[in-house]
Amino acid sequence: MLDWIGAVATAQNVQVWAAGAEPDAPPLTVPLMPGTTRLSEVVAGLTARLPRKADRPVIFCGAAGVAPRALPCRPFAPGCLQPAGPPGVWHMPGLQQHAPQTLLPAATALQLAGCLAADPAFDGVICLTGPTSVWAEVSAGEVVSVTLLMSGALAEAIAVSPAFATLPSGTELSLDTFDADLAETLSRPERLLRLLAEAPALPALEARARLYAALIGAELAAARPWWLGRRLRVLGPRAALYLRALAAQGAPASEGSANAALIAGFALAARSVAP
């Protein structure tokens, strides 16, 4: 089996995966020291925690200054990796759409590539949920177009806002409330802010259900051309709620693992630069 390291940089840390990682296993997290800007310093941090051989490629996502690739294109193509300063380290580029102007991070591109590696004939829409939901139209192995919606980030921010501060923490919610509020927001998105404002007055399970139903309902209303009558695959946090919401609209979708897709993407990229 090919040996490799995959890394995704954020503002605070670098998350690291390695060949043979279990799809559900959390990544190793390497904190970034204040003032760390050079890739060589980041790679030194990786090496200290996960020593690598000279022929073990590091696929690095999130480095500054890496030019994205323009859509439509394959999410990963041989030759798209850019060599970095340290030997054996390769930059993965993101994807850019010019109309409307949209930029997909390199790690998202690898997740899409991992999905297609598992199902090369997939033709439809892949939804990657998270702080920003990515709806990617895929055809003939290419990402044709994308649309982004910030439902997840809004949910996270509202959940810790003063308005929701009195609610106990937890992840459980009322599915009956979710179904009812989803239908209302999907049919009348202009009621979103009213539903959110009224949510803290509800019991905790219903309030939490309303928060996600209102935002997912508004997202589905905005993304209707991306899921109506399309073959769908959903990955990422709260994918089960998206699947439930889509099924209620007569749009069944299959569920995938965002972590497994990313690992498959890293493996695909590593094979393209293996000695």
PyMOL commands that set and color helices and strands:
alter all, ss='L'
color gray80, all
select helices_A, chain A and resi 39-49+106-118+151-159+162-164+175-187+189-201+204-222+224-227+239-248+258-273
alter helices_A, ss='H'
color red, helices_A
select strands_A, chain A and resi 5-9+13-18+28-31+58-61+69-70+82-83+89-92+95-98+101-104+124-128+133-139+142-149+232-235+254-256
alter strands_A, ss='S'
color yellow, strands_A
deselect
rebuild
show_as cartoon
